[in-house]
Amino acid sequence: MEPEFLVPDEALKVFRTALEQGKAEEALWTSLFDGYRKAFPEQAKELDQWIKGELPEGWEKEIPAFPADPKGSATRAASGNVLNALAKRIKNLVGGSADLAPSNQTLIKGEGDFQSEHFGSRNFHFGVREHGMGAILSGMALHGGLIPYGGTFLIFSDYMRPAIRLAALMHLRVIYVFTHDSIGLGEDGPTHQPVEQLSALRAIPNLTVLRPCDASETAEAWRFALNHKKGPIALVLTRQGVPVLDRSVFAPAAGLHQGAYVLAEPAKGKPDLLLMASGSEVHLAIEAAKKLGQKGLSSRVVSMPSWELFDRQPEAYRRDVVPQNVKARIAIEAGRTQGWWRYVGEKGDVVGIDHFGASAPYKILYEKFGITADRVVEKALKLLGK
């Protein structure tokens, strides 16, 4: 069938009709909402807030504080605690997981499952369809009024990459919860162990990647994610437990908002060496700094949960955290070393993994592949000519 084309006069008539219908519908909506506002003022105020993308007053008071704990917990577990605490106050925070909610810790307790008969429930079961989940989250964000999040294992971010890329292109307010963030997944084998996924996500413009080192940084990551309205956020979280740092000894976790911050300074004098890390490997940097201190060498430990946020900081801040006069630098991350070289410089080194993992408990894998404090010490001595 040949396509039908409207002549200019007919096109103008159709446009005017559509415009008139649109105005009529808008007037009807305004009238209905004015009536709703009079009958239910508090609910109407809340809906206005949602549509504007604003957060309820005092919501940040709900963010839990985590006491120091040498045993600690997985950052995915800390994330689940923060999410549930915030969901009580932020009623338009909705989401779920692509089949892995118990593992991703993305269920909002007591809120029920969203279904055709239960539109008021807040837990979405997206099914084993990561790309579909990513697209649905973008649709929610484009509609407005909701703050959507979705979880899966970090390795499966590959399946949803096109959806993530489009969300980044459109600067959408979407939160991705990626757990099981490294070869620390261990026993599930190399197919489920992300090696290059962090690098791949960091390559997407407008996407902010946050890989917190402990529960306190995880809480700050959620604080940042909910305040951020100009692009998607990827929270990258551990499967294995990590210590909760004593923030009376180490710098406050609020440093996460700058992307990188000085976590610990040497006990005496200026640092001979900079140790930079993200996520669970920050604890290896702390351990390595102690071992180097026993050898009379001083180290500054820098937690770097987000390259994107750090790169946005003023040059003066970046040079303060990573001073140019300290050339001996080591970065530590249980993933590809790609990208870290711009922070460690020509005279620095990186402890990472540039090949696939293997099937074994994560502690064995870390030892086997040299992602250890001893390996960091070995590289540091070499850099310093000791």
C-alpha positions as CSV (number, residue, x, y, z in Angstrom):
1,M,0.0,0.0,0.0
2,E,1.3,3.4,-0.9
3,P,2.0,5.7,2.0
4,E,-0.5,8.6,2.5
5,F,0.9,12.1,2.7
6,L,-1.0,15.0,4.2
7,V,-1.0,18.3,2.2
8,P,0.0,21.3,4.3
9,D,-3.5,22.5,5.1
10,E,-4.6,19.0,6.2
11,A,-1.4,18.6,8.3
12,L,-2.1,22.0,10.0
13,K,-5.7,20.9,10.8
14,V,-4.4,17.6,12.3
15,F,-1.8,19.5,14.4
16,R,-4.4,22.0,15.7
17,T,-6.8,19.2,16.6
18,A,-4.0,17.4,18.5
19,L,-3.0,20.6,20.2
20,E,-6.6,21.3,21.3
21,Q,-7.0,17.8,22.6
22,G,-3.7,18.1,24.5
23,K,-4.8,21.3,26.1
24,A,-8.1,19.8,27.1
25,E,-6.4,16.8,28.6
26,E,-4.0,19.0,30.5
27,A,-6.9,21.1,31.8
28,L,-8.7,18.0,32.9
29,W,-5.6,16.7,34.7
30,T,-5.1,20.0,36.4
31,S,-8.7,20.1,37.6
32,L,-8.5,16.5,38.9
33,F,-5.2,17.1,40.6
34,D,-6.4,20.3,42.2
35,G,-9.3,18.3,43.7
36,Y,-6.8,15.7,44.9
37,R,-4.6,18.3,46.4
38,K,-7.6,19.7,48.4
39,A,-8.6,16.2,49.6
40,F,-5.2,14.8,50.2
41,P,-2.7,17.7,50.8
42,E,0.2,15.7,52.2
43,Q,0.0,13.0,49.5
44,A,-0.2,15.7,46.8
45,K,2.9,17.5,48.3
46,E,4.8,14.2,48.2
47,L,3.8,13.6,44.6
48,D,4.9,17.1,43.6
49,Q,8.2,16.3,45.3
50,W,8.6,13.0,43.3
51,I,7.8,14.6,40.0
52,K,10.4,17.3,40.6
53,G,13.0,14.7,41.5
54,E,13.4,16.0,45.0
55,L,14.1,14.0,48.1
56,P,12.1,14.2,51.4
57,E,13.5,16.5,54.1
58,G,15.8,14.8,56.5
59,W,16.2,11.6,54.4
60,E,20.0,11.5,55.0
61,K,19.4,11.0,58.7
62,E,18.2,7.5,57.8
63,I,21.6,6.4,56.5
64,P,23.0,4.0,59.1
65,A,26.5,4.4,60.7
66,F,28.7,1.3,60.8
67,P,30.9,0.8,63.8
68,A,34.5,-0.4,63.3
69,D,34.6,-4.2,62.9
70,P,37.8,-6.2,62.0
71,K,35.6,-9.0,60.6
72,G,33.2,-6.7,58.9
73,S,30.8,-7.8,56.2
74,A,30.5,-7.8,52.4
75,T,29.7,-4.4,51.0
76,R,26.7,-6.0,49.2
77,A,25.3,-6.7,52.7
78,A,26.0,-3.2,53.8
79,S,24.3,-1.9,50.7
80,G,21.2,-3.9,51.5
81,N,21.1,-2.4,55.0
82,V,21.4,1.1,53.7
83,L,18.8,0.5,50.9
84,N,16.3,-0.8,53.4
85,A,16.9,2.1,55.8
86,L,16.5,4.7,53.1
87,A,13.5,3.0,51.5
88,K,11.5,3.7,54.7
89,R,11.8,7.5,54.1
90,I,12.2,7.6,50.3
91,K,8.9,6.0,49.1
92,N,9.6,6.4,45.4
93,L,12.8,4.4,45.6
94,V,11.8,1.2,43.6
95,G,13.7,-1.6,42.0
96,G,14.9,-5.2,42.2
97,S,17.2,-7.6,40.5
98,A,17.6,-9.7,37.4
99,D,16.9,-13.0,39.2
100,L,19.5,-12.5,42.0
101,A,17.8,-10.3,44.6
102,P,18.9,-12.3,47.6
103,S,22.5,-12.3,46.5
104,N,22.4,-8.7,45.4
105,Q,20.7,-7.6,48.6
106,T,18.3,-5.5,46.6
107,L,14.9,-6.5,48.2
108,I,13.0,-3.9,50.2
109,K,11.7,-5.9,53.1
110,G,8.0,-5.9,53.8
111,E,7.1,-4.0,50.6
112,G,5.8,-6.9,48.5
113,D,6.3,-7.8,44.8
114,F,5.2,-5.6,42.0
115,Q,2.7,-7.5,39.9
116,S,-0.4,-6.7,37.7
117,E,-2.6,-7.0,40.8
118,H,-0.1,-5.1,43.1
119,F,1.0,-1.8,41.5
120,G,1.8,-0.4,44.9
121,S,4.5,-2.9,45.7
122,R,8.1,-1.8,45.2
123,N,10.1,-5.0,44.5
124,F,10.5,-5.8,40.8
125,H,11.5,-9.3,39.7
126,F,13.0,-8.6,36.2
127,G,13.8,-12.2,35.5
128,V,17.0,-13.5,33.9
129,R,17.1,-10.6,31.4
130,E,19.7,-8.0,32.4
131,H,19.3,-6.0,29.2
132,G,15.6,-5.9,29.7
133,M,16.1,-4.8,33.3
134,G,18.4,-2.0,32.2
135,A,15.9,-0.8,29.6
136,I,13.0,-0.9,32.1
137,L,15.0,1.1,34.6
138,S,15.6,3.8,31.9
139,G,11.9,3.8,31.1
140,M,11.0,4.5,34.7
141,A,13.6,7.3,34.9
142,L,12.3,8.9,31.7
143,H,8.7,8.8,33.0
144,G,9.8,10.6,36.1
145,G,8.6,10.4,39.7
146,L,10.5,7.3,40.5
147,I,14.1,6.6,41.5
148,P,14.8,3.2,40.0
149,Y,17.6,0.8,40.8
150,G,18.4,-2.7,39.6
151,G,20.9,-5.3,40.6
152,T,22.9,-8.2,39.2
153,F,26.4,-9.7,39.3
154,L,29.1,-7.4,37.9
155,I,30.0,-9.9,35.2
156,F,26.5,-9.6,33.8
157,S,26.9,-5.9,33.2
158,D,28.1,-7.0,29.8
159,Y,24.5,-8.2,28.9
160,M,23.0,-4.8,29.8
161,R,25.8,-2.6,28.4
162,P,23.6,-1.1,25.6
163,A,21.0,-0.1,28.1
164,I,23.6,1.4,30.4
165,R,25.1,3.3,27.5
166,L,21.8,4.8,26.5
167,A,21.0,5.7,30.1
168,A,24.4,7.5,30.3
169,L,23.8,9.2,26.9
170,M,20.5,10.5,28.2
171,H,21.9,11.5,31.7
172,L,19.2,9.4,33.4
173,R,18.8,9.0,37.2
174,V,19.3,5.3,37.4
175,I,21.2,3.3,40.1
176,Y,22.9,-0.1,39.1
177,V,23.8,-2.4,42.0
178,F,26.6,-4.7,40.8
179,T,27.8,-7.3,43.3
180,H,30.3,-10.1,43.2
181,D,32.8,-7.6,41.9
182,S,36.0,-9.5,41.4
183,I,37.8,-12.9,41.1
184,G,36.7,-13.1,44.8
185,L,33.7,-14.9,43.4
186,G,36.1,-17.8,43.4
187,E,34.2,-21.1,43.3
188,D,31.7,-20.1,40.6
189,G,34.6,-20.3,38.2
190,P,36.2,-17.8,35.7
191,T,33.0,-17.4,33.6
192,H,31.5,-15.6,36.6
193,Q,34.6,-13.7,37.7
194,P,34.7,-10.1,36.3
195,V,38.2,-9.1,35.2
196,E,37.6,-6.5,32.5
197,Q,34.1,-5.2,33.5
198,L,35.3,-2.4,35.7
199,S,37.4,-1.0,32.9
200,A,34.5,-1.4,30.5
201,L,32.1,0.5,32.8
202,R,34.6,3.2,33.4
203,A,34.9,3.7,29.7
204,I,31.3,4.8,29.4
205,P,30.9,8.6,29.4
206,N,28.5,10.1,32.0
207,L,28.5,6.9,34.1
208,T,29.8,7.3,37.6
209,V,31.4,4.1,39.0
210,L,31.7,3.7,42.8
211,R,33.6,0.8,44.3
212,P,33.5,1.3,48.1
213,C,36.1,-0.2,50.4
214,D,33.9,-0.9,53.4
215,A,30.4,-0.5,54.9
216,S,31.0,3.2,55.7
217,E,32.0,4.0,52.1
218,T,29.1,2.0,50.9
219,A,26.7,4.2,52.9
220,E,28.4,7.3,51.4
221,A,28.1,5.7,47.9
222,W,24.3,5.5,48.4
223,R,24.2,9.1,49.7
224,F,26.0,10.3,46.6
225,A,23.9,8.1,44.2
226,L,20.6,9.5,45.5
227,N,21.8,13.1,45.4
228,H,23.1,12.7,41.9
229,K,20.6,13.6,39.2
230,K,22.7,13.9,36.0
231,G,23.5,10.4,34.9
232,P,23.5,6.8,36.1
233,I,25.5,5.4,39.0
234,A,27.1,2.0,39.2
235,L,27.7,0.7,42.7
236,V,30.3,-2.1,42.6
237,L,30.2,-4.3,45.7
238,T,31.9,-7.3,47.2
239,R,30.7,-10.8,47.7
240,Q,33.3,-11.5,50.5
241,G,33.5,-9.8,53.8
242,V,35.8,-6.8,54.3
243,P,36.7,-5.1,57.6
244,V,34.8,-1.9,58.6
245,L,37.5,0.6,59.2
246,D,37.7,2.6,62.4
247,R,37.1,6.1,61.2
248,S,38.6,7.6,64.4
249,V,41.9,6.2,63.1
250,F,41.3,6.5,59.3
251,A,39.9,9.5,57.4
252,P,36.1,9.9,57.2
253,A,34.3,7.9,54.5
254,A,32.8,11.1,53.2
255,G,36.0,11.4,51.2
256,L,34.2,9.1,48.7
257,H,32.4,12.2,47.3
258,Q,35.7,13.5,46.0
259,G,36.4,10.1,44.3
260,A,39.7,9.6,46.1
261,Y,41.0,10.8,49.4
262,V,44.0,10.3,51.8
263,L,42.8,7.4,54.0
264,A,46.0,7.1,56.1
265,E,49.3,9.0,56.4
266,P,52.6,7.6,57.6
267,A,53.2,7.9,61.3
268,K,56.3,10.1,60.7
269,G,57.5,12.3,58.0
270,K,56.6,12.6,54.3
271,P,55.6,9.4,52.4
272,D,58.2,7.5,50.4
273,L,55.4,5.8,48.6
274,L,51.8,6.2,47.6
275,L,49.5,3.1,47.8
276,M,46.2,3.6,45.8
277,A,43.3,1.1,45.7
278,S,39.6,0.7,45.4
279,G,37.1,-1.6,47.1
280,S,38.4,-4.7,48.9
281,E,42.0,-4.1,47.9
282,V,42.1,-0.9,50.0
283,H,42.6,-3.3,53.0
284,L,45.6,-4.9,51.2
285,A,47.1,-1.4,50.8
286,I,46.7,-0.8,54.6
287,E,48.3,-4.1,55.4
288,A,51.2,-3.4,53.0
289,A,51.7,0.0,54.5
290,K,52.1,-1.6,57.9
291,K,54.6,-4.1,56.6
292,L,56.6,-1.4,54.9
293,G,56.5,0.7,58.1
294,Q,58.2,-2.2,59.9
295,K,61.0,-1.9,57.3
296,G,61.4,1.8,58.0
297,L,59.5,3.0,54.9
298,S,56.6,5.4,55.1
299,S,53.5,5.0,52.9
300,R,50.4,7.1,52.2
301,V,47.2,5.0,51.6
302,V,44.7,6.5,49.2
303,S,41.2,5.1,48.8
304,M,40.0,5.7,45.3
305,P,36.4,4.5,44.9
306,S,35.7,6.5,41.8
307,W,38.0,7.6,39.0
308,E,35.2,9.8,37.5
309,L,34.6,11.8,40.7
310,F,38.3,12.2,41.3
311,D,38.9,13.4,37.8
312,R,36.2,16.1,38.3
313,Q,38.0,17.6,41.3
314,P,40.1,20.8,41.0
315,E,43.7,20.2,40.1
316,A,44.9,21.5,43.4
317,Y,42.9,18.8,45.3
318,R,44.1,16.1,42.9
319,R,47.7,17.1,43.4
320,D,47.2,17.2,47.1
321,V,46.0,13.6,47.2
322,V,48.5,12.4,44.7
323,P,51.5,14.7,45.0
324,Q,53.7,15.0,42.0
325,N,56.9,14.8,44.0
326,V,56.2,11.3,45.2
327,K,57.1,9.2,42.1
328,A,56.9,5.7,43.8
329,R,53.3,4.7,43.5
330,I,51.4,1.4,43.4
331,A,47.8,0.9,42.5
332,I,46.0,-2.3,43.7
333,E,42.7,-3.6,42.2
334,A,41.5,-7.2,41.6
335,G,40.8,-6.5,37.9
336,R,42.5,-5.3,34.7
337,T,45.5,-2.9,35.3
338,Q,44.3,-0.9,32.3
339,G,43.7,2.7,33.2
340,W,45.6,2.8,36.5
341,W,48.8,3.7,34.8
342,R,47.7,7.3,34.4
343,Y,47.6,7.6,38.2
344,V,50.8,5.7,39.1
345,G,52.9,7.4,36.4
346,E,55.9,6.1,34.5
347,K,57.8,5.2,37.7
348,G,54.9,3.4,39.4
349,D,53.4,-0.1,39.2
350,V,50.1,-1.8,39.4
351,V,49.0,-5.0,41.2
352,G,46.0,-6.5,39.4
353,I,45.0,-9.3,37.1
354,D,45.2,-9.1,33.3
355,H,44.0,-12.6,32.5
356,F,41.0,-14.7,33.4
357,G,40.5,-16.2,36.9
358,A,40.2,-19.8,37.9
359,S,38.0,-22.1,40.0
360,A,39.0,-21.9,43.6
361,P,38.2,-20.2,46.9
362,Y,39.0,-16.5,46.6
363,K,41.8,-16.5,49.2
364,I,43.6,-19.1,47.1
365,L,43.1,-17.2,43.9
366,Y,44.4,-13.9,45.4
367,E,47.5,-15.8,46.7
368,K,47.9,-17.6,43.4
369,F,47.7,-14.5,41.2
370,G,49.7,-12.3,43.5
371,I,47.0,-9.9,44.7
372,T,48.4,-9.8,48.2
373,A,50.0,-7.3,50.6
374,D,53.3,-9.2,50.3
375,R,53.3,-8.7,46.5
376,V,52.7,-5.0,47.1
377,V,55.6,-4.9,49.5
378,E,57.8,-6.7,47.0
379,K,57.0,-4.2,44.2
380,A,57.4,-1.2,46.6
381,L,60.9,-2.3,47.6
382,K,61.8,-2.7,44.0
383,L,60.5,0.8,43.1
384,L,62.4,2.3,46.1
385,G,65.6,0.5,45.2
386,K,65.7,-1.4,48.5
